[in-house]
Each structure stands twice: as C-alpha cells, then as structure tokens.
Amino acid sequence: MEYSVEVVKLTKKYPLVKRYRDIILHPLTQEKMIALQDVSFSVGRGELFGLLGPNGAGKTTLLKILATLILPDGGRVMVNGFDAEKNPFGVKRSTGFVVNEERSFYWRLTGWQNLEFFAVLNNIGAASIPARLDRVLTLVGLKQDAHRMFKDYSAGMKQRLAIARSLIAEPDILIMDEPTRSLDPFVAKNLREFIKKELVEKKGKTVCLSTHNLHEAEEMCSRVAILHKGKLLACGSPRDIKSLLPAGDILEIHLIKTPGENTRDIITNICNINGYKQAGLTENGKDIKLAIETDGRTADISFAVAKFSEAGFIVSACLPKEATLEEAFDKLVE
C-alpha cells in the first residue's frame, strides 16, 4: 500500500514554565511536559484519517508537526515521500493546513481578495491566480459569494473559505484541525459530506483531521487513531476500534404491548426472575425498545424471546447491541 503519511516513534516535549523558587534553587534543571511519546502510524494515499482524543492528548501538536509548523524531538515523519525535517519545503508544497481560526483572514477584504493575497504568498504567478481562485471557490461552493466581505460570511462560509485557501497550491494532502468545531449541526453535516465526497472520493485528496466528535469520526473516517496523554492507544477502522471491547452481552429487544398492561412492572419482573439487568427502556405508543444485560448466558436470544413471548408480548426483533465508538473510546481512555 502506498502511504501519504508515515509517522515513526514520534516524540515531542514542551518545557514547563518554572516557578521563581525553582529558578533560584534549580537554575540548570528544566522539566518538560510530554505532548507525544513514541507515536507510530501510517495514512494511505486517498484516505480520510481521523485523530481522536481528549483535550491535551497531543492531536494539534501532531498535526502541526505534519505541517512542519513545529519540529519533533524524536522520531521520523514522512509526508508525500518527503522527510519533514530534511525537506520541509517539499512537505509544505504537498500539504494544505486548515485551522478553525477566523483571525487568520482579513475581515475587511472580500473572500476573493483574501485568497488572492494568500495565492501571492504561495508564489503562484499573477496570470494563473484568477483561474486558480475561480476553481477553488467553485469547488467549495463560494463562487457566488466571492466578492462579499469576509466579515459578512457565516461560520460555515468562513470554514469553507479556509478549505479553499488550503487548496490554492493544489496540495495532495489536507491537514484539518477540528474543521467542524463551533458549526451548527446542519452546516457541520454539509461540511462533512463535502470533505468526504468532494475532496476525498472525487478529488482523491488524502485528509488527516482531528475531531472531538466521535459520531463525526465514525461517519467520515476509514480509520482513526486514538491519542491519550501523548500516547497512541489504538489505530484502525471504527469497527476495529469497537471490536477491542469484550464481546457484548447486551441484547436490544423490540416489543409490542397490548393495551392496558402495566408493561414496565411486567418487564421488570421478567428481568428479575431471569437474572437480566435493564440497560435502557423507551416506549413509543405500543412500541417498546428494551436493552438488557444477559451476563453471557447461553442461547440468550432464543431464551429472551421465549420469556417475553410467554408474558404476552409480541417480539418484533431481538439482536445483540453493537458497541459504539464512544463506548470503545471511553473504555480506552479511562
């Protein structure tokens, strides 16, 4: 498999600010905080790869190292075949860095004027700039709003302009630090679809993004890496990550009740008699969705169906409940 990004035993430490007492008593010592420790993973060409982790896990530090904005203390980073330390200019030409930071634009300039300015900084020839800007603005859906002032853009439009800026130099790899942060659900959904369908599937870009949104990561990413306190805890597809949890003993049962029954008391009684623990119960008219913990009993599904059928319920479905990425994440970082 051809890789766009290869990270091998990456380590980064930041010096801690010393207190006055420590400066006087220990002037030559310097404590350091570990941001990343021996992190290794690879990202395939044309892959949408996600970085997950709580605040302070090292996600932003890792992305900045990939973008050559900061240098590592140890390890090796290869981006599009270029060594990030030995050939940072090759990496810069290959990558576009998207940050959720509105202050990086000039608010009293139009979207077009902002991109024109950054195109010049990217050493794009003046004759090529109009066609290049027209192309990226069309791609991100901002061509009709190109000549509006940036301060009048909505949050979603500002984020799309940030993506357009990263595409000016036509990079092969996009690095995105929480691209949907602070966006409303509708705008965030549209942006996720744009990144996955337009940039990755149609344009073949490699995308590395960080996010706190586990649903977003599961929906978008072919693989994810989970960081915690600077260490890589797991890396794989969302299904692979979920499979790290022990085999689930939770059944989700869909029941249909008959009118007039005190269903909650009946269900509680069935669970108590058969040693089940309720893990959730919701009612919607005659429809009931029940989750029970079975403690690894044999023939769980057939046994549960029989017991609820004997009590007068119609069992419309009974199936093992799949673990969520959020449950796997919580288990890994606890």
C-alpha positions as a printed Julia matrix, in Angstrom:
334×3 Matrix{Float64}:
   0.0     0.0     0.0
   1.26    3.47   -0.88
   1.35    5.86    2.07
   0.87    9.62    2.07
   1.93    9.98    5.71
   4.27    7.8     7.75
   4.93    8.56   11.4
   7.54    6.5    13.26
   8.16    6.78   17.03
   7.27   10.46   17.05
   8.12   12.27   20.29
   7.58   15.88   21.32
   8.16   17.57   24.68
   7.44   21.14   25.78
   9.42   22.88   28.55
   7.32   23.81   31.56
   7.41   27.35   32.94
   9.5    27.36   36.1
   8.38   28.98   39.3
  10.58   31.68   40.82
  11.57   29.33   43.63
  12.71   26.68   41.15
  14.64   29.25   39.12
  16.63   30.21   42.22
  17.12   26.73   43.7
  17.47   24.75   40.47
  18.57   27.17   37.75
  20.01   24.47   35.46
  17.16   21.98   35.57
  14.21   22.08   33.17
  11.1    19.95   33.5
   9.27   19.03   30.34
   5.72   18.02   29.51
   5.35   15.09   27.14
   3.0    16.02   24.29
   3.73   12.94   22.14
   5.57    9.76   23.03
   6.63    7.08   20.52
   3.61    7.59   18.24
   3.62    5.5    15.06
   1.02    5.13   12.3
   0.59    5.4     8.52
  -2.04    7.05    6.32
  -2.78    5.61    2.9
  -2.97    7.72   -0.22
  -6.52    8.99   -0.74
  -7.55    8.02    2.8
  -9.64   10.04    5.25
  -7.86    9.51    8.57
  -9.08   10.79   11.93
  -7.29   11.7    15.16
  -9.37   11.32   18.32
  -8.55   12.18   21.88
  -9.5    14.4    24.83
  -8.08   17.9    25.26
  -4.33   17.75   25.78
  -3.98   14.37   24.05
  -1.49   15.75   21.51
  -3.7    15.93   18.4
  -2.92   19.54   17.44
   0.78   19.06   18.16
   0.82   16.06   15.84
  -0.94   17.93   13.04
   1.44   20.88   13.39
   4.4    18.53   13.09
   2.89   17.03    9.92
   2.54   20.57    8.57
   6.15   21.41    9.59
   4.96   24.24   11.85
   6.89   22.73   14.77
   9.74   20.24   14.91
   9.65   16.92   16.79
  12.19   15.97   19.44
  12.46   12.42   18.18
  11.17   10.02   15.59
  10.61   10.4    11.88
   7.8    11.89    9.78
   7.43   11.28    6.05
   4.78   13.27    4.17
   4.18   12.53    0.49
   7.63   10.95    0.35
   9.41   13.95    1.9
  11.17   13.87    5.25
   9.55   16.61    7.38
  12.89   17.6     8.96
  15.22   17.2     5.99
  12.89   18.57    3.31
  10.24   20.79    4.96
   9.68   22.72    1.73
   8.68   19.53   -0.06
   6.18   18.85    2.73
   4.8    22.39    2.57
   4.24   22.07   -1.18
   2.38   18.81   -0.61
   0.09   19.87    2.23
  -2.65   22.35    2.98
  -3.33   23.16    6.64
  -6.92   24.04    7.61
  -7.41   25.62   11.02
 -10.64   26.74   12.64
  -9.35   30.25   13.18
 -11.17   33.24   11.69
  -8.47   35.7    12.74
  -6.16   34.29   10.08
  -8.26   36.13    7.46
  -8.62   39.85    6.81
 -12.17   40.75    7.79
 -12.46   43.9     5.65
 -11.36   42.14    2.49
 -13.62   40.03    0.33
 -13.27   36.28    0.09
 -11.64   36.71   -3.32
  -9.19   39.35   -2.07
  -8.2    37.14    0.88
  -7.49   34.2    -1.37
  -5.65   36.44   -3.83
  -3.36   37.59   -1.02
  -2.61   34.01    0.07
  -2.07   32.95   -3.54
   0.72   35.53   -3.82
   2.24   34.19   -0.58
   2.19   30.74   -2.2
   4.26   32.09   -5.12
   1.51   31.5    -7.66
   2.04   33.56  -10.78
  -0.24   36.56  -11.26
  -1.53   35.25  -14.59
  -2.6    31.95  -13.0
  -4.31   33.39   -9.91
  -7.79   34.23  -11.35
  -8.33   30.76  -12.82
  -6.96   29.08   -9.69
  -9.23   31.09   -7.36
 -12.25   30.55   -9.57
 -11.61   26.81   -9.45
 -11.24   26.5    -5.65
 -14.18   28.84   -4.92
 -16.37   26.77   -7.23
 -15.24   23.59   -5.52
 -16.15   24.83   -2.02
 -19.4    26.41   -3.2
 -18.46   30.05   -2.6
 -18.22   31.36   -6.17
 -21.44   33.39   -5.84
 -20.19   34.95   -2.56
 -16.58   35.52   -3.62
 -16.89   39.32   -3.59
 -18.64   39.66   -0.25
 -16.55   40.93    2.68
 -15.25   38.19    4.92
 -16.88   39.77    7.99
 -20.28   39.14    6.41
 -19.68   35.42    5.93
 -21.48   32.87    8.09
 -19.45   30.45   10.21
 -19.87   27.72    7.61
 -18.78   30.02    4.78
 -15.69   31.07    6.73
 -14.73   27.45    7.24
 -15.24   26.71    3.54
 -13.02   29.67    2.68
 -10.36   28.21    4.98
 -10.55   24.99    2.98
 -10.38   26.98   -0.27
  -7.24   28.71    0.98
  -5.63   25.33    1.71
  -6.44   24.19   -1.84
  -4.87   27.16   -3.64
  -1.5    25.45   -4.02
  -3.24   22.23   -5.14
  -1.79   20.03   -2.37
  -2.14   16.26   -2.3
  -2.72   16.17    1.46
  -5.05   18.26    3.62
  -4.47   18.58    7.37
  -7.55   19.76    9.27
  -7.71   20.68   12.95
 -11.34   20.25   14.1
 -12.87   21.59   10.86
 -16.48   21.46   12.14
 -15.89   22.95   15.57
 -18.43   25.65   16.54
 -20.61   24.96   13.48
 -24.31   24.26   13.85
 -25.37   20.63   13.14
 -26.74   21.35    9.66
 -23.66   23.26    8.48
 -21.35   20.67   10.08
 -23.17   17.86    8.27
 -22.81   19.63    4.91
 -19.12   20.26    5.53
 -18.54   16.61    6.47
 -20.2    15.49    3.25
 -18.13   17.98    1.25
 -14.85   16.77    2.77
 -15.66   13.1     2.28
 -17.39   13.14   -1.11
 -15.79   16.06   -2.94
 -12.25   16.19   -1.56
 -11.57   12.53   -0.84
 -13.81   10.48   -3.12
 -13.87   12.75   -6.18
 -10.56   14.64   -5.96
  -8.56   11.82   -4.37
  -7.1    14.01   -1.64
  -5.61   12.5     1.5
  -7.2    14.09    4.57
  -5.91   13.93    8.14
  -8.28   15.58   10.6
  -8.69   15.85   14.33
 -12.07   15.93   16.0
 -13.78   15.57   19.36
 -16.96   14.4    17.66
 -16.97   10.59   17.76
 -20.08   10.35   15.59
 -18.32   12.52   13.02
 -15.24   10.3    13.07
 -17.31    7.13   12.68
 -19.3     8.65    9.8
 -16.36   10.09    7.88
 -13.13    8.24    8.54
 -11.95    4.96    7.1
  -9.51    4.7    10.01
  -8.95    6.56   13.27
  -6.15    6.84   15.82
  -6.94    7.41   19.48
  -4.44    9.52   21.42
  -4.38    9.98   25.18
  -1.72   11.83   27.16
   0.58   11.78   24.16
   0.38    8.03   23.58
  -1.28    6.14   20.75
  -3.82    3.79   22.34
  -5.35    2.29   19.21
  -5.39    2.69   15.43
  -7.73    1.09   12.93
 -11.16    1.3    11.34
 -14.04    2.33   13.62
 -15.19   -1.31   13.52
 -11.71   -2.47   14.56
 -11.69    0.0    17.45
 -15.13   -1.16   18.61
 -14.01   -4.79   18.45
 -11.41   -4.04   21.15
 -14.24   -4.13   23.67
 -15.14   -7.54   25.1
 -17.89   -9.35   23.2
 -21.11   -7.62   24.17
 -23.68   -9.27   26.43
 -26.37   -6.67   25.72
 -29.49   -7.56   23.77
 -31.76   -4.98   22.17
 -35.36   -6.21   22.13
 -38.25   -4.59   20.27
 -41.61   -5.43   21.84
 -45.25   -4.65   21.03
 -47.53   -4.47   24.07
 -51.3    -4.97   24.4
 -53.43   -2.05   25.69
 -54.0    -1.71   29.42
 -50.94   -3.63   30.58
 -48.55   -2.17   33.13
 -45.64   -3.03   30.9
 -42.83   -1.6    32.99
 -43.74   -3.73   36.0
 -44.07   -6.84   33.83
 -40.72   -6.23   32.15
 -39.03   -5.58   35.49
 -40.48   -8.83   36.86
 -39.24  -10.83   33.83
 -35.77   -9.35   34.19
 -35.62  -10.05   37.94
 -36.76  -13.66   37.56
 -34.3   -14.42   34.75
 -31.31  -12.51   36.1
 -31.34   -9.76   33.49
 -30.28   -6.2    34.21
 -32.13   -3.44   32.34
 -29.77   -1.24   30.33
 -32.46    1.02   28.85
 -36.18    1.16   28.13
 -38.14    3.54   25.9
 -41.82    3.49   24.95
 -43.49    4.97   21.88
 -47.17    4.07   21.96
 -47.38    0.3    21.67
 -43.74    0.0    20.64
 -41.15   -0.7    23.33
 -37.37   -0.74   22.9
 -35.62   -2.59   25.7
 -31.92   -3.25   26.3
 -30.89   -5.96   28.76
 -27.58   -7.25   30.05
 -27.51  -11.04   29.86
 -24.24  -11.84   31.69
 -23.11  -14.18   28.93
 -25.99  -16.64   29.25
 -26.2   -19.41   26.65
 -28.89  -19.2    23.95
 -29.55  -15.59   25.02
 -31.66  -14.54   22.05
 -33.96  -17.56   21.89
 -34.26  -17.66   25.68
 -35.16  -13.96   25.91
 -37.65  -14.2    23.04
 -39.35  -17.15   24.73
 -39.63  -15.43   28.11
 -41.1   -12.2    26.74
 -43.45  -14.11   24.41
 -44.72  -16.17   27.35
 -45.52  -12.9    29.15
 -47.83  -11.85   26.29
 -45.55   -9.52   24.34
 -45.06   -9.66   20.59
 -41.3    -9.75   19.99
 -40.66   -7.97   16.68
 -36.86   -8.05   16.95
 -34.12   -9.28   19.26
 -30.47   -8.77   18.39
 -27.09   -8.17   20.05
 -26.4    -4.49   20.55
 -23.2    -3.39   18.82
 -20.78   -1.32   20.85
 -20.44    2.31   19.79
 -17.2     4.11   19.03
 -17.95    6.36   22.0
 -18.12    3.34   24.33
 -14.84    1.99   22.95
 -13.23    5.45   23.27
 -14.38    5.83   26.88
 -13.04    2.38   27.74
  -9.64    3.07   26.17
  -9.03    6.47   27.82
 -10.49    5.7    31.25
